[in-house]
Amino acid sequence: MNVVLLGSGTGSNAETILRAEKNGDLGDASIKAVFSDNENAGIMDHASHYGKPARFLSAGPFKTKLDGESETAWIKEIEFYEPQLVVLAGFMRVLKPPFLQAFQKRIINLHPSLLPSFPGLNGIRQAFDYGVKVTGCTVHWVNEIVDGGAVIDQAAVRVQNDDNLQALEAKVHEAEHRLLPEVVRRLSIGEIPFPR
Amino acid sequence: MNVVLLGSGTGSNAETILRAEKNGDLGDASIKAVFSDNENAGIMDHASHYGKPARFLSAGPFKTKLDGESETAWIKEIEFYEPQLVVLAGFMRVLKPPFLQAFQKRIINLHPSLLPSFPGLNGIRQAFDYGVKVTGCTVHWVNEIVDGGAVIDQAAVRVQNDDNLQALEAKVHEAEHRLLPEVVRRLSIGEIPFPR
């Protein structure tokens, strides 16, 4: 199963996938390339470290989406790798219909809350501020509703009374680092079905 | 800590509290009475079985709230027991400001989902239909927003692929039966603070 990763940030989740592949823990998944809208993102260093093409692509003038021209370029460049799976690992832009249609039913996203609670930005902070005692993370299929696609898997994290935001963030990230590579592995061996 | 229980249904959650008290597992909590808006509710049988006053009170003509006259009666009858804590254990009516003010910061409710996901009716079915992989239950302080008060504690339940709705309901109820008496116990010994 050909996989490409898209990310904007430090790439700690992308790294867990790359490491899982290196360790033989990613089933039949094969990471073909890593794409970022941020030339200096840590995810680019991880890609290089694991010997993968690290592709920076401009996203255009908008902050939270790709502009039309960039979108066409992204689709074309990603299609080159013939991915069966596109993994959003900290990719901070909302993807629009042309992109979603190009990779229909092949895009998954990792979100740092137990959806449908706390969609959108800052899921961990939202949960912390609400005062929940259980939060976690979600891997879901991506559709046109932000963080609204079908849930693939989730992991729960207990909030302890003495957790500050930083402690909670660390716990949720730890859960993410277990959940995401495991979902990729299970998709690659057919243990989790793709949508029809 | 004087406690009264309010319920409309089978009373399985009320029973776990009554049993915990009998077994010496309810800290400094003392159940003074059980109130129901349903004369034939199972919760009434449980109250009698454990030697507690089982008080049926008419709720008036509405289906989802108390009418004004009934509300006055409920407040008066409950106040007779001088409760430090009012526990809603499957009580199916929305409580309005006069009631909430009478027992301000002393009312807790059990809800069968990980709030803020799936508030309102049929929390377990809502979660099942959404397709979450983690759900659970919540005990929260009651305010004027239905299922919107501050979270006290939550318990997570894993949804397995082969769980049907009935299996999931059984698991969530099991989690409820652990969570609710434990919250009452911890409140009674000051391990969980009351709101100021």
Boltz contact constraints between the chains, C-beta under 6 A:
constraints:
  - contact:
      token1: [A, 114]
      token2: [B, 134]
      max_distance: 6.0
  - contact:
      token1: [A, 116]
      token2: [B, 117]
      max_distance: 6.0
  - contact:
      token1: [A, 117]
      token2: [B, 116]
      max_distance: 6.0
  - contact:
      token1: [A, 117]
      token2: [B, 117]
      max_distance: 6.0
  - contact:
      token1: [A, 131]
      token2: [B, 150]
      max_distance: 6.0
  - contact:
      token1: [A, 131]
      token2: [B, 151]
      max_distance: 6.0
  - contact:
      token1: [A, 132]
      token2: [B, 151]
      max_distance: 6.0
  - contact:
      token1: [A, 133]
      token2: [B, 151]
      max_distance: 6.0
  - contact:
      token1: [A, 133]
      token2: [B, 153]
      max_distance: 6.0
  - contact:
      token1: [A, 133]
      token2: [B, 154]
      max_distance: 6.0
  - contact:
      token1: [A, 134]
      token2: [B, 114]
      max_distance: 6.0
  - contact:
      token1: [A, 134]
      token2: [B, 154]
      max_distance: 6.0
  - contact:
      token1: [A, 134]
      token2: [B, 156]
      max_distance: 6.0
  - contact:
      token1: [A, 150]
      token2: [B, 131]
      max_distance: 6.0
  - contact:
      token1: [A, 151]
      token2: [B, 131]
      max_distance: 6.0
  - contact:
      token1: [A, 151]
      token2: [B, 132]
      max_distance: 6.0
  - contact:
      token1: [A, 151]
      token2: [B, 133]
      max_distance: 6.0
  - contact:
      token1: [A, 153]
      token2: [B, 133]
      max_distance: 6.0
  - contact:
      token1: [A, 154]
      token2: [B, 133]
      max_distance: 6.0
  - contact:
      token1: [A, 154]
      token2: [B, 134]
      max_distance: 6.0
  - contact:
      token1: [A, 156]
      token2: [B, 134]
      max_distance: 6.0
  - contact:
      token1: [A, 156]
      token2: [B, 156]
      max_distance: 6.0
